[in-house]
Amino acid sequence: MSDNTNKILVALDGSERAFRTIKYLCTFKPFLKKELVLHNIITKVPESYYDLKREPGCHKATSAVLAWELGYKGQMKAFMEKSRMMLIAAGFKPEAITTVIAERKKGIARDIMDEAQKGYDALLIRRRGGAQKFLPLIMGSVSTKLVEKLNTLPVMLAGVQKVNHSILIAVDGSEGAKRAVGFVAKMITGSECRVVLCSVLRDFDVYGDTDMQISDDHISAVWGEIETAVAEAKQILENAGIQKQNIGTKLIKGAKSRAAAIVEAAKEENCDTIVFGRKGKSEVSNFDIGRVPWKVIHGAKKMTVWMVP
């Protein structure tokens, strides 16, 4: 099978937490064949600030700000070079790593989204630390904005859980789930990664609606669709070079919560990564992201999560 190279945009902010993103890249072996663009956005002091130099008594203050700005740029360059060397030491080819330090234009999240449209296969960002909750209500978070609004490119949220190359893919028969399987196949092609295909059939009586009668024939039909979707997913993975013995399935019936069942299944299977389509069977056009994905992101606090549009 030919080498499958993908280009990943890696958004970094120069923090210690951002180094964990680099460590994730270093430990997830299928990424060693990928092309990386390490991207950092810095905020310059407005030019109008330096106009104060003309004002008496302001020279000392403006000089201090200029010194801070130059020092900040130097720190970012050192951060990027350290990150690059870590990746090379892990096995990445030097020519496959590009570092970019860009000046803020529209805003950090919007600038990242603009950059993401320039021929990348995925965006890798850092989710909030394992001890913090990643909630859609945190609207000031750059990561949250990117998850909500970037609907043209897979977004990968790097977690803190140790990488063991075990990936759980949520399969529900939707087009989004099919694209999620295809994305995983492309990213891990030919590797020894273990993949668990997980499908959850919710308990139809979960809301206690006695007026809603669900026939056994209907349940059997839905279950048949799920089994077909899982079989198709297995074939896609095998075609990508994933060995049959490395592909497992976990089919769950009667779950009270699909999101909770997916997270629990990932824990039971010792998976470090959960992958799902941005919108599933219950797609609602006026929402940026489905309800189940948000709940999975929240529930899988320490895991890495890949979300595919």
N, C-alpha and C positions, 0 to 999 in steps of 0.2 A: 504494500500500500504506500502511496506517495506521501511525502511529508505534508502535513496540513498546517500551514502557518496562519495565525490569526493576529490581528492588531488590537491590543487592549489599551484603552486610555486609563491611566492610573492617577486619580486626583489626590494630591497630597497637600497638607497645610504646614508641614515643617515641625509638627509636634511630635512628642514621644509616642503618642498613639499612632501616628502615621508610620513610624518605624515598624509597628506591628503589622501594618499592611504589607510592608516590604518583606517581613518575615513570613507572612502568609504566602506571598509569591514564591519565596525561596523554598518553601516546604511542599507546595503542591506541584508534584512532578510533571504533569501534563503541560503546565505553563512554561516549562523550560524551552519549548520549541516555539513559543510565541514571540511576537514583536511587541515591545512595551514603549509607551510614551509616558514618562513621568512628568506630570503637569502640575505646576504650582502657580497660584495667582497671588500677587502682592498688591497692596493698596498704597499708592504713592500719596504723599502730602499734596493737596491741591496747589497748583502753580500760584494762585492768588496769595497763598501764604508767604511766598518769597517776595511778594511785592512790599511786604512789611519792612524789608531791608532798607527801603528808602525813608522809613519813618525813624525819627530820632529815638534812641533807647531800645529799639527792637532787634538790633543786629545780633546781640548775644543769644537771644531766644531762637532766632531763625537759624543761626549757626548750629545750635544744639539739635534742632530738628533735622537739619541736613546731615549731621553726623549720625543721628539715629537711623535715618533712612539708608545711608550707605552701609551702616553696620548690619541692618536688617537684611539687605540684599546679600551681603557677605555670608550671613548665617544661612540663608536659603541656598546659596551656591554650595556651601559646605555640606548642608543636609542632602542636597541632590547628589553630590559626588560620593558621599558616604553610602547613600542608597544604591547608587550604581555599582559601587565596588562590592557591596553585599550580594547583589544579584549576580555579578560575574563570578564571585567566589562560590555561589550556589550552583553554577553551571550554565547561566545564560551567556549567549554570545555577545561580546561587547558591541558589535555592530547592530545588534537587535534592540539596543536600549538607547532611547533618545530622551534627553532632559529638556524641559521647557519651563522658563520662568517668565510668566506673562503679567503685564500690568492690568489691573482691574479696569473694566470698561463699563458694563451695565450693572454688574453685581456678580458676586462669586458664583452663585448657582446658575444664573443666566449665562455667564461667560463659559462655564463648564458645558452647559447644554449646547451652546453654539459650537464649541470645539468638538463635541461628540458627534456632530453632523458631518465631520470631515473624513469619512471613510473608516471608521472604527467598527470592530465586531462586538465590543462590549465596553462598559464603563465599570471600573472597580473603585469603590469608595469604602471608607471605614464607617461601620455602624457605630453607634454610641457604645461605650464600654460595657462589659458584661454586668456590672453592678447597677447600670442605669437602665431605665425603661425607654425603649424606642417607640414613641407614640406619635400617631399622625397629628395629635394636638400640639406638638412642639413645632409650631410653624416657623420659628426663627432658625431652625436647624437647616443647614445647607443640605445635609443628607436627606432629610424629610422632603424638602422641596424637589430634590432630584428624583426620589422614589415616586412622588406624586405626579410630577409633570413630564419626566422624560419617558415618553411612550413610543419612541421609535428605535430604541436600542436596549439590549439586555443590560440590566443593572445588577452588579454583584456586590453584596454587602459583606465585607470580610469580618468574620467573627473572631473570637478569642479561643475557641475550642481547638484542641490539638488536631492537626490534620491526620486522618488515617485513611484517606482516599476511598471513603465510603459515601456515596451520594444517594439520597432519596429523592425521587421525582414523583410529584403528585400528578396522577393521571385521572382525568374524568371524561375523556372522550371529546373534549372541546378542541377547537382549532388552536387555542392558546396553549393547551397542554401538549398538543402534537408539535408545536413549534418549540416548546421547552425541551421535549425529547430530542428533537433535531439539533438544538443548540448544544445540549450536553454531548451528543454524539460527535459534533464537530470539534468541541473543545477537548475531549478526552480520547479521540480516535486512536486506536492502536495501543492504548495504555492498559495497565493492569488494575485500573480502578474497579471497585465493586459498586454496582448500581442496584438499588431496590426500587421497583416500580410499585407505588402505593396508590390504591384507589379506595375511596371511602363512600359507602352508601349510608346516608343519614337515616336516622329513625324517623319514619313518617309520622309517628305519634308524639314527636318531641314537644309539640305545642299543645298537646292534649285536646285537639280539635276533633270532637266526636262526630261532627257533621261531615268531615272530610273522609270519605271512604276510598281507600287505596286497595285495589284488587291484587290478589296474588299474581295474576297474569301480568299486570303492569309492573310489579316489582321484579318479576322474572325477566321481563323484557329489558328493563333498565340494567339489571345485573348482566344480562347477555351483552349489552352494549359496552359495559365496563370491561368484560372479559375480552371482547374483540379489540378494544382500544389498547389493553395491556399487551395482547398478542402482537399487535402492530408495532407497539413501542419496542418490544423485545427484538423484532426483526430489524428495526432501524438501528438499534445498538449493535446487533450482530453484524450488520452490514458495515458498520464503522470499525470493526475489528475487536469489539469487546467479546471475550470468550463467554460461551453459554454458562459455564460454571460461575462466572462473576456477575450474572444477572439473576436477581431474585425478585419475588413478588410478595406483596402483602395486601390482601383484599379484606376490607373491614366492613361488616354489615351492622346496621343498627346503632350508629354513632350518634351521640347527643349533639356533638359539635365536630364538624369536619376539620376545622383548623386544629382543635385540641387533639383529635385523633391522629392527624398528620404529624404533629410535633411529638406526640407520645410514641408513635411508630418509629420516628427517626431516632429517638432515644433508645428504644428497645433494640433497634438494629445497629446501634453504635455508629450512626452516620454523623459526619461532621458538617455536611452540607445538605440543604433542602432546596429543591428547584421546583418552580411552578410557573404556570402561565399568568400573565398580568391580570387577565380576566378569564373566568371559567364559564361553565354552563349557564350560570345565572348572571351573565354580563348585563350591565346597565349602562347605556351609552353616555349618560350625563355624569358618570363618576369617573375620576381619573384612574382609580385602582379598585379592584374588587374587595369586598369585605373580608373574605377568607384570607387573601394574601396579607392584609394588614394584621389580622389576628395571628397568622403564622409568624410574621416578623416580630411581633410583640412576644409571642410565646417561646420562640426559639432564641432566647436572649443571647446565648453564647455561640450559637452556631453560625456558620456562613450561610447566607441566603442568596440564591440567584433568582431573579425575576425576569421573565422573558415576555416581551410584548407580542 
